[in-house]
Amino acid sequence: NSNAPFFLYLSYNAPHSPLQGKLSHKKRLSHIKSEALKLYASMLLSVDEGVGQVLDTLDKKGIKENTVVLFLSDNGPARTNFKGLPKEWPRGEMLGSTNGLRGHKGEYFEGGIRVPFIISWPGVTRSGETSNVPISSLDIYPTLSAIAEIDLPHSVPFEGVNLLPLLKNKESEISRDHFFWAGGRIGKHTGAVLKDDWKLLINHKGKDFLFNLK
């Protein structure tokens, strides 16, 4: 549909359990000692190959310069504590990297909720530019609507914000009252709230934590 406006939502289930890898990746990943990490790395390569096919197609169709591409993950890396692993494999092994951040999938520390969020929009965003402004996947819908010049209905509440000003100028201020996380797989009555630079994490293994992220 390259001759008309289009929207494509491509959702990979990998990397995720069950851990499965391609035989074609085996030689490239022989340097990795952990069998679990080999399979995890193969799933990452598969995603990389698939995303590459999408970007190559945009190039071939001549529409890369007029297409917004967003890439993000849903949570931080998991540990190998799920069912179905061989008994001899170590438990608790981290699959992936938080780049030094505390926590993992299922926790409200930064390692559990801060994920890659990459936006490519040639002519608007600059290649390699980064921003430290906290954003959320909830912001995608209002942002894409603004880019498409579609007004959101006032009858429906939207908790995300329009990131268009930030995409055009990384020094722009984004007006948001707070972020809020609750529930999840780590037990009842747990959560976190982020307001300005202050983050309160409630009832992690019976303890509360207060951080200044800046």
Order of alpha helices (4+ residues) and beta strands (2+ residues): alpha-beta-beta-beta-alpha-beta-alpha-alpha-beta-beta-beta-beta
